[in-house]
Amino acid sequence: MTERYRESRRLKRVTGMTLVFSGVLFWMLLIALPLAPLHVNLLPSLGHAQKQSLAVTLGGASLVGGIILLLAPSRRRRRAVLQRCALPGA
């Protein structure tokens, strides 16, 4: 394995773990600190239920993105294979 390959695998693993952790943390904060008492007018057109569902969706998206990054197989280097198989006269 090359050093570049190891670095990309490590970056992918760290990013995946960060997304999973932030998604779970976001859900825990949503349970501990409901958005109703906070007078944050970021999205004034949304009601309480819509804000809660938006927060749950964002936390879930972060969690799923992290799981996908952690479980996705590593990419294969197809360019190197194609260059070796190419005919010299073509």
C-alpha positions in Angstrom: 0.0 0.0 0.0 1.2 3.4 -0.8 1.3 6.3 1.7 -1.2 8.2 -0.3 -3.7 5.3 -0.2 -3.3 5.0 3.6 -3.9 8.7 4.0 -7.0 8.6 2.0 -8.3 5.6 3.9 -7.6 7.3 7.2 -9.3 10.6 6.1 -12.3 8.6 5.0 -12.5 6.8 8.3 -12.1 10.0 10.3 -14.7 11.8 8.3 -17.1 8.9 8.6 -16.7 8.8 12.4 -17.1 12.5 12.7 -20.3 12.4 10.7 -21.7 9.6 12.8 -20.7 11.3 16.0 -22.1 14.7 15.0 -25.4 13.0 13.9 -25.9 11.3 17.2 -24.8 14.4 19.1 -27.3 16.4 17.1 -30.1 14.0 18.0 -29.1 14.1 21.7 -29.1 17.9 21.7 -32.5 17.9 20.0 -33.9 15.7 22.8 -32.2 17.6 25.6 -32.8 21.1 24.2 -36.1 21.3 22.3 -36.3 24.1 19.8 -39.6 25.5 21.2 -38.2 27.5 24.1 -35.4 28.9 22.0 -36.5 32.0 20.2 -34.3 31.5 17.1 -35.9 32.9 14.1 -33.8 31.2 11.4 -36.8 29.8 9.7 -39.8 31.8 10.9 -42.3 30.3 8.4 -41.9 26.8 10.0 -43.9 25.7 12.9 -42.6 23.7 15.9 -43.3 20.3 14.4 -41.6 21.2 11.1 -38.5 22.5 12.9 -38.3 19.3 15.0 -38.7 17.1 11.9 -36.1 19.2 10.0 -33.6 18.7 12.9 -34.3 15.0 13.0 -33.7 14.7 9.3 -30.4 16.6 9.4 -29.1 14.4 12.3 -30.2 11.3 10.4 -28.6 12.5 7.2 -25.3 13.1 9.0 -25.5 9.6 10.6 -26.3 7.9 7.3 -23.5 9.7 5.5 -21.0 8.7 8.1 -22.1 5.0 8.0 -21.9 5.1 4.2 -18.3 6.5 4.4 -17.3 3.9 6.9 -18.8 0.9 5.1 -18.1 1.8 1.5 -15.4 -0.3 -0.1 -12.3 1.4 -1.2 -12.1 2.5 -4.8 -9.9 0.5 -7.2 -7.4 2.2 -9.4 -8.7 1.5 -12.9 -6.5 4.0 -14.7 -3.3 2.1 -13.9 -4.9 -1.2 -15.2 -6.0 0.5 -18.4 -2.6 2.0 -19.1 -0.9 -1.4 -18.7 -3.4 -3.1 -21.1 -3.1 -0.5 -23.8 -1.5 -1.5 -27.0 1.8 0.3 -27.8 0.9 0.9 -31.5 -2.6 2.1 -31.0 
